[in-house]
């Protein structure tokens, strides 16, 4: 189902957090979505953009429980698949991810978006949907205090690199031998 109700958005996000936590901890992996500031960011984005048709959330229920959910957000003329989660169970054989992708892509087309971004990676399902590998520029936004510290350190590192390059070029120009003066034609 397409999730539009504010209560359902929150309950689906709560289920998504639990499902992703269970999946990533069982695989001994970290998940950026586990950070509370990141969760708050996406939850607020959903509450703001879903009523404006700038985002879509698709959920799968068994009774009153969410067994899977996805979230995709629009950016300019593109819809970006952001989050997916599913609880383990017999419903997994129905390909919840593929079903939700179909729904998100149809929604994007119906709402006038020109592209669907599957996100990074070259998984086979992306190719089956007709996805093409393309290189795009990226941008970073710090969502946490440690992220802001990282971004500040990265800025300092890049500034230092530019300064070293500039100094290296200047020092090389100083160390180059000056061309010899040619003798004056009259004195020769």
Long-range contacts (C-beta under 8 A, 24 or more apart in sequence): 1-58, 1-59, 1-60, 1-61, 2-56, 2-57, 2-58, 2-103, 2-107, 3-50, 3-57, 3-58, 3-59, 3-69, 4-50, 4-51, 4-57, 6-47, 8-59, 9-43, 9-46, 9-47, 9-50, 9-57, 10-43, 11-66, 12-57, 12-59, 12-66, 12-69, 13-39, 13-42, 13-43, 13-46, 13-69, 15-65, 15-66, 15-69, 15-85, 15-87, 16-66, 16-69, 16-71, 16-83, 16-85, 19-68, 19-69, 19-85, 19-86, 19-87, 20-83, 20-85, 22-87, 22-88, 23-85, 33-83, 35-143, 35-144, 37-143, 37-144, 38-143, 38-144, 41-143, 42-71, 42-82, 42-83, 45-73, 46-71, 49-73, 49-74, 53-111, 56-103, 56-104, 56-107, 56-108, 58-100, 58-103, 58-104, 60-86, 60-91, 60-96, 60-99, 60-100, 62-89, 62-91, 67-91, 67-96, 68-96, 68-100, 70-97, 70-100, 70-101, 70-104, 72-104, 72-108, 72-116, 74-108, 74-111, 74-113, 75-117, 77-113, 77-114, 77-115, 78-113, 78-114, 78-115, 78-116, 78-117, 79-104, 79-105, 79-107, 79-108, 79-113, 79-115, 79-116, 79-117, 80-116, 80-117, 80-119, 81-116, 81-117, 81-118, 81-119, 82-119, 97-125, 98-125, 101-125, 101-129, 105-129
